[in-house]
Amino acid sequence: MKHLLLSFLIALTALMPSRAQTPFICKGDFYLVLSESVGPSNMYAVRIDPLTDEVIFEGLQAPNTGVQINAMGYRVTDNFIYGVHPESLRLYQIDSTGTAYYLGVPTGNLNLSFNYFAGDITPDGRYLVIIGSSGFSSDGVLVHIDLEDPNYSATSINITGPNVRSADIAFDPTNGRLYGYDGNGQRLVEYDPDTGVVSTNLGVGGLSNLMGGLFFDAFGNLYGYGTKTGENGQQVLFSFDKNTGSMEERARGPIASRNDACSCPYTIKLREWAPVEDVVPCTEVPFLIEIANTSGQEIADLILDQTFPQGFTITAISNLFGGTISAGGPGTNFFVIENMTIPLGISQIEVLVTLEPNASGTYQVQALLHGLPASLGESTLSDNPYTIQVDDPATITVSPLEIDFSNINTLICPGDQIDLSPSIYGVDYLWSDGSTEPAFTITEEGTYGVTISSGCDVVEETINVQEIQVDVELGQDITIELGDFVSLHPQYIPPAETLTIQWSTTLENSDICLNCENQFFQPLFDGLYTVDVSNGQGCNDVDSVMIFVLKNYQVYAPNVFSPNDDGINDRFFLQSKYAEELVSLQVFDRWGNIHWDVTGGTTNDARIGWDGKGRGKLLDPGVFVYRAVVRFLDGIERQFSGSVTLVR
């Protein structure tokens, strides 16, 4: 009996986590597991190299987890990471050494034909939520594994909505919303953890087709580690705009094949920055300290302290969070605030600092919050949100008050403007027209000046602007008759030889000269003709003229002719203002007999006219009928007919 009891205890011990497990400290760190298709996973803390801005993987104490793990999440209630084997669904708990401890197989109606690669833990620490998918094609179910149930009961919810496939998911610590990255559609998506409904309304990021790791920081900023579209291997750190779905490549690191990621955003973190990073002495500059508390509870009895460089004097501190200034404060370059109580959510402190006249150079500024619970790391430094590195100081550069317009283009084209914006923070402006705005707009030539004043210095600068005259005039619209020629002689300022000239027209197949100074051509249709001139300084002017073409389609046919070889009116032929194409000309007698039939030639050509003969013989005087078809210059054909009297 003793042997049976001993065997039972040994077996039970093998199923339970070891008492020697060491929890993580929740300081907002990111963690990554890398696996091959078989074999145990290796676990790493993800860092950013401060010198190269590259992602580095720092291995934990254990050589590997001992098992293959995916779909993992950080549990804030006990500071352990949980995950499952992606095929067998064996549940594991991972401690800060990177060692995995087997907990058992979740109970419930689970589909073991699915793969389970994506997962995270709900912000309250109750459930490990994982996605079951059919191979690498589409998500099928959301599974909630109850970590507070000794049997780890699991409930499956069918995923509905658009067909998506996320390799990882992450809960937003600020609002509890669940996000994934759909590699099929290359887009950020959102899952309803209660109903399984997928929303794809965030737009397409388009930079990755596989995001093996997805994780948040304490401020609700979303990151992912995955493959850049068109490349092989997951080695790019991306940041997301969770409101629009847009994404940006931020850093690169080692290639990860089969990976999963999680973070512990349920902590207190600081960010600090100066809204303006380039300033001048004797101005007042704000520094913003943003505090994110996603730990799940208010944290009291905290101490915030900061020391500014010499030459920085604090003038005001807003929002002490119930604390008191125990040292330093306004009038000094440092402060210590004790007994602060930081509420849940994201809050902000503004510190106004005046820069003394001797301040010059680039400075680093960083705040320290301490008194945190041991599980949150006891203290935390502020982070510069403008960089990818973690817990690095804010920077600000103080330079002498200077203004220089020498790099401004002082030549202005007609109708253009020059915008002057020195962009010096915290100073007073006085422009030559009396305005005091920080920006000034010039629309015409002249001399303009500005006086800029800080608390201890004054500088002045002027700028002389000249207008470059470029003008072209084509005159009034023109009306002509079909066949007339048009001569266009624009008036150019400056002379045409100093300009680049470009003609255009609304008509196709026009015979205008595209780069000529003047034009001489025969328009056949109504059209708009435009000339665009420009000089070497980028100034241009444009003018247009409309040419209307009147089309009367008229020809003249004499009603009498005398073919007696006296050189006067000897032939009957059609006449017009301009020679038009004669398609045909026929002459008939009163009985319909045809006596003249020609094709081709032109109007105004007596040589192809009727000579008064029929079949080679002189015809008697009388009245004859003619019929003609004329094709005009624009391709339009018209038919003409009438009578002509032959006299001798």
LINMO-V201464 format. One record per backbone hydrogen bond with DSSP energy under -1.0 kcal/mol. NH is the residue of the N-H (numbers start at 0). CO is the residue of the C=O. If there is no record, write none. Layout:
BEGIN
nh: {NH,NH}
co: {CO,CO}
END
This chain:
BEGIN
nh: {4,5,6,7,8,9,10,11,12,13,20,23,25,26,30,31,32,33,34,40,41,43,44,45,46,48,52,54,55,57,59,61,64,69,70,72,74,78,80,81,82,83,84,88,90,91,92,93,94,95,97,99,100,102,103,109,113,114,115,119,121,124,127,128,129,130,131,132,133,134,136,138,139,140,141,142,143,144,145,146,151,153,154,156,158,159,169,171,175,178,179,181,182,185,186,188,189,190,191,195,197,198,205,212,214,216,219,222,223,224,225,226,228,230,233,234,235,236,237,238,239,240,244,247,249,250,252,255,257,259,261,263,266,268,270,271,272,278,281,284,286,287,288,289,290,291,292,293,298,301,302,303,304,305,307,311,312,313,314,315,317,322,323,325,326,328,330,331,334,335,336,337,339,340,341,344,346,348,350,351,352,353,354,355,358,360,362,364,367,368,369,370,371,375,376,377,378,379,381,382,386,393,395,396,397,398,407,411,415,417,419,427,429,430,431,433,439,441,445,447,449,450,451,452,453,454,458,460,462,464,465,467,470,472,477,479,481,483,485,487,490,492,497,498,499,501,502,503,505,518,520,526,528,529,530,531,532,533,534,537,540,542,544,546,547,549,555,560,561,563,571,574,580,581,582,583,584,585,586,587,588,591,594,595,597,599,602,603,607,608,609,613,616,618,621,623,624,625,626,627,628,629,630,631,634,637,639,641,643,644,645,646}
co: {0,1,2,3,4,5,6,7,8,9,17,78,374,24,261,43,259,41,257,66,33,31,57,29,55,53,48,251,46,44,42,96,40,83,116,81,79,74,93,72,91,69,89,84,103,82,100,80,98,21,94,64,92,90,90,107,110,132,85,128,126,121,144,119,142,117,140,114,137,132,133,163,131,131,156,129,154,127,152,125,148,106,143,141,139,195,178,176,171,169,188,186,164,181,181,179,198,177,196,191,159,189,185,224,222,220,216,214,237,212,235,209,206,227,255,225,225,250,223,247,221,245,240,238,236,236,234,233,34,32,30,28,264,291,289,382,287,396,354,352,350,272,348,270,346,268,344,266,341,339,369,336,367,334,332,308,353,331,351,351,349,319,337,335,335,333,313,328,305,326,303,323,301,320,298,292,290,288,286,315,284,312,282,310,355,397,395,393,304,379,302,377,377,372,373,372,376,368,366,269,383,364,362,276,360,278,404,465,412,441,439,452,450,434,448,430,419,417,464,462,460,429,458,427,456,281,451,449,447,445,409,411,492,490,545,547,549,480,520,518,472,470,494,495,533,531,513,529,527,487,485,546,544,503,542,501,540,499,538,534,532,530,528,526,477,479,574,644,568,561,609,555,630,600,628,628,597,626,595,624,592,588,586,586,584,581,579,573,604,605,571,616,613,611,645,643,587,641,585,639,583,637,580,635,631,629,627,625,623,558,621,560}
END
